[in-house]
Amino acid sequence: MKENINEWRRELIDDIVMQHVTGIETLGTAIRRLRLEVTGFDQETFAAMCKMSTKALYQIEKDKANPTVSTLEAILRKFGLRLGLTIATTLYTPPLGQQKPVSKAPVRGANPKRKSAGQLSRVATLRAATKTKDGDKSPTE
């Protein structure tokens, strides 16, 4: 019987983690689900277990807080989880043959009116060539 409960809890934790990893749930909602569905504790009891204030736990669960790594570790450790880096895997790949549309907008930071360095040097060369021998400017300038 106890083995079934532990297995059920592990499956529940795995489901909550996957919901978070796929972006369906935020970190706060995942923590709230872990607290309620796995432990069944109220915020006050669970906050005391994690050695934090009830207000801090409330703000984390509502995604209004910016918790430290150690605070998140203290919460996740209760469920056998750890905070860490993972390799991002592509969850969706478009079928072959469908290309992603290429935007016609200029690249960010590009200024289409600005002349390149090569164009500027050619303009300077042309101006120098059009000057008369006595240093007067040509009538085109």
Secondary structure in CASP SS format (residue, H / E / C, confidence):
PFRMAT SS
TARGET T0000
AUTHOR 0000-0000-0000
METHOD secondary structure of the structure
MODEL  1
M C 1.00
K H 1.00
E H 1.00
N H 1.00
I H 1.00
N H 1.00
E H 1.00
W H 1.00
R H 1.00
R H 1.00
E H 1.00
L H 1.00
I H 1.00
D H 1.00
D H 1.00
I H 1.00
V H 1.00
M H 1.00
Q H 1.00
H H 1.00
V H 1.00
T C 1.00
G C 1.00
I C 1.00
E C 1.00
T C 1.00
L H 1.00
G H 1.00
T H 1.00
A H 1.00
I H 1.00
R H 1.00
R H 1.00
L H 1.00
R H 1.00
L H 1.00
E H 1.00
V H 1.00
T H 1.00
G C 1.00
F C 1.00
D C 1.00
Q H 1.00
E H 1.00
T H 1.00
F H 1.00
A H 1.00
A H 1.00
M H 1.00
C C 1.00
K C 1.00
M C 1.00
S C 1.00
T H 1.00
K H 1.00
A H 1.00
L H 1.00
Y H 1.00
Q H 1.00
I H 1.00
E H 1.00
K C 1.00
D C 1.00
K C 1.00
A C 1.00
N C 1.00
P C 1.00
T C 1.00
V H 1.00
S H 1.00
T H 1.00
L H 1.00
E H 1.00
A H 1.00
I H 1.00
L H 1.00
R H 1.00
K C 1.00
F C 1.00
G C 1.00
L C 1.00
R C 1.00
L C 1.00
G C 1.00
L C 1.00
T C 1.00
I C 1.00
A C 1.00
T C 1.00
T C 1.00
L C 1.00
Y C 1.00
T C 1.00
P C 1.00
P C 1.00
L C 1.00
G C 1.00
Q C 1.00
Q C 1.00
K C 1.00
P C 1.00
V C 1.00
S C 1.00
K C 1.00
A C 1.00
P C 1.00
V C 1.00
R C 1.00
G C 1.00
A C 1.00
N C 1.00
P C 1.00
K C 1.00
R C 1.00
K C 1.00
S C 1.00
A H 1.00
G H 1.00
Q H 1.00
L H 1.00
S H 1.00
R H 1.00
V H 1.00
A H 1.00
T H 1.00
L H 1.00
R H 1.00
A H 1.00
A H 1.00
T H 1.00
K C 1.00
T C 1.00
K C 1.00
D C 1.00
G C 1.00
D C 1.00
K C 1.00
S C 1.00
P C 1.00
T C 1.00
E C 1.00
END
